[in-house]
């Protein structure tokens, strides 16, 4: 098998597993007419936890520009909706990298 075939098979397999997990989660939650408020709060916190897990290592390891841009983005996220926050993040990291930080 070539590397391209293995990579393609892996991508397809991971897509199928991801889809299965999403459908499975929906089917499990659909069995309940009303969720406990603690469960709802936990499910609402999942996207933030995933984003934090993806962004924090990059912000802390890569350099000063990324760390400062992450801090600026957190402040922007507290005040702005998501699209302006993403724009602030992109501009901040671009400007800070251009400044040589």
N, C-alpha and C positions, 0 to 999 in steps of 0.2 A: 504494500500500500504506500502511496506517496504521501508526503506531508500535507498536500492540499486536500486529499481525500479524507485523511484523518481529521484535519481541522474542520472541514465541512461537516463530517459526521458528528463531531463534538458540538458544533454550533447547533445543528438540528436537534441533537439529543438534549442539550441544555434548554433549547426553546420548548421542546415537548414537556420536559420536566417542569419548567416554569409555568407553562400553561396548565398542566395538571395540578400543580399546587394552588394556582389561582382558582381554578374551577372547584377543586376539593374544598378549599376554604369557604368559597361561596356556598357550596352544598351543605357543609357542616353548619354554617351560620344561618342558612335558610330554614333549618329545622326548628329554630327558636322564634317564637312570635315576638318576644321582647327580651332584649339583652340586659344583663345587670349593668348599672351605670359604671361600675369599675371596669368591666370588660370593654364597654364603649370607650371609656377614657384611655384604656391601654391601646385599643385599636387606633384611636385618633393620634396617639403618640408615635406609632410605628414609622410613618414617613419622616418625621423629624429625626428619629433615632437612626434611620438608614442614611439619611443625608449627612448627619453628623459623623457617622462611622466612615463614610466615603471621603468627606472633606477634611476632617481633622488631621489625619496623617499627612496629607498633602500640605496643609497649612503649617504644620509644625516641623516638617522635615525639609522641605524644598528650599526655603530661603526667606529673607526678610520681606521681600516684596509680597510674597504669597501670604505670609503671616499678617502683615499690616492690612492687606486687601481683605483677608478673612475677617479681621476685626471691624473694618469699615463696613463690610457686608452685613455683619451681625447688627450693627447700629442701624443701618439702612432698613434691615428687615423688621426692626421694631417700629419703624415709622411709615414704611411704604408698602404698597402691594408687591406681589411677586415679580412682575415684569420690570418695573422700575428698579427693584432691588437687583435683579440680574444685570441690568444695564449699569448700575453703580458698581457692581462687582467686576464686570468686564473692563470698565473704564479705569477703575482703581488699580487692578493688576497690570493693565497695559501701561498706565502712566508710571507706576512704581518700577516696573521693569525697565522702561525707557530711561528713568532717572538713575538707573544703575544700582538699585537696592537689591 
